[in-house]
Amino acid sequence: MEVRADKDKTLFIVNSPFGISNAAIERTGEKWPDAVVLRLHLKGLENFKVTTDKVKLEGSVSSQDGKVRLWKDGKEDAPLDAKSPYWMTIRMIGGDGKPAKAIPLKDGFFEMMLPKAFMEGNPKTITVGWIDFYRN
């Protein structure tokens, strides 16, 4: 994992050669920056989880149409929509740096900014887990 930080934003860049793993991210300062962004270098995103001691967000990106599904606290049958304070846009970026339209991504990544509601209470640790569609 690589970390790029400035005063308003921190970017966590994950390169996962096996396509399935997790990481715990612990803040070192008094509070999280205004923007916390995850960048997962994967070919697909069958499942991902981000959790704090209070909230668990899960999601997936369809390999067929690139559609994002998000749900909270294990309630997969109650998906979130863009009106939810826990919604996050997941961008698919190709190896050329432009938005990707199809999975598997070739040398690209999935990028998401954690929602402000997720960061409420200033959690000490965030745990991230991911499963790629395509294993090496």
N, C-alpha and C positions, 0 to 999 in steps of 0.2 A: 504494500500500500504506500502510495506517495501522498503527501499532504502539501497543499499550497494555500497559504493563509495571508490575508491582509486584514486591516482593522474591521471591515464590514462583511467579509465573506471568507469562508474556508471551503476548499475543494478537496475531497477525498477521492483519490484515483486508485481503483482496484484493478490489477491485472491478475487474472485467475487462470493459470494454464490448464487446470483440471476441470474448470467450469462449475465446480460445486465446492462451497466453503462458507466461512463466516468470519467475522471480525468484531472485536469490541473496540469502540472508540471512546476514550475518556477525555473529558475536557481538562485542560490544565489551568485555564484562567478562571476568573470569577464567574463569567457567563459565556454562553455560546455567542458567536457573531450573529448579525442579523440574518445572514444567509448561510445555510449549511447545504452543500451540494455533494451528491454522490455521483461518481462516474464509473460505471462498471464496464470494463472491456471484455465483452462476451459476444458470442455469435447469436445467442437467443436468450430470452429471459422467461423460462418456464415458471419460475417462482422466485420471489424475493420477500424478505421480511425485514422490517426495521422496528426495533422495540426499545422502550425505556422501562423504567420500573412501574409506569402507569398505563402505557399505551402500546398496542401492537398493531402495526399496519402491515398488510400483506398485499401482494399483487402479482400480476402476470401480464405478459405481452403475447398476444396470439401470433403464432408462427404463420398463420394463414392470411390474416388481414392487418396485423400490426395493432389491433385494438387492445387498449389497456383496460384491465379490470383491477379494481382496488377494493379492499374490504378491511374492516377494523375489528380487532379483538376476536379473531377466529370466526367471524360471522360471514362466511363466503356466500351464503344465500341472501345476504343483504348488502349488495355492492354499493360503494360510495359513488356519488356523481360530482360534477364540477361545483355544485352548490355547497358541498360539505366542507367544513373548515379543515378537514383532514385530506382533502383531495390534493394530489400532486400530478403535474404533467410529467410524463416520461418521454423524453426526446430520444429518437433513434438517429444516430449520426454515423455516416459511413466513413470509410478510411480516407475519403477525399475531403472530409470536414463539412460536407453538406448533409442536409436531412436525408436519411435513408428511407426507402419505401418498402423494402422487402427484407425478410429474415431468411437465411442467416446473414448477419452483418459480416462484411468482409473488412477486417482490420478496423472495425468501428466500435462504438460504445453506446450504452444507454445512460442517459443523464437525467437526474431528478433533483429538485430542490425540496428539502424537507419542509413540510408546512409549519407555519408559526404555531398552530394549535398543538402539533406534535411536540414542540419544544417547550410548551408551557411547564412551569415548575422548575425550569433550568436543570434538567436531569444531569447527573454526574457522568453517566455512561449511556451510550447508544450502541446497541448490538445490531449488526447487519448480517443477513444471510442471503445466499443466492444459489440458484440452480440454473445452469445453462441448458438449452435444448440439445446442444450438440457437444458430446464429450470428445476430447482428443484421444 
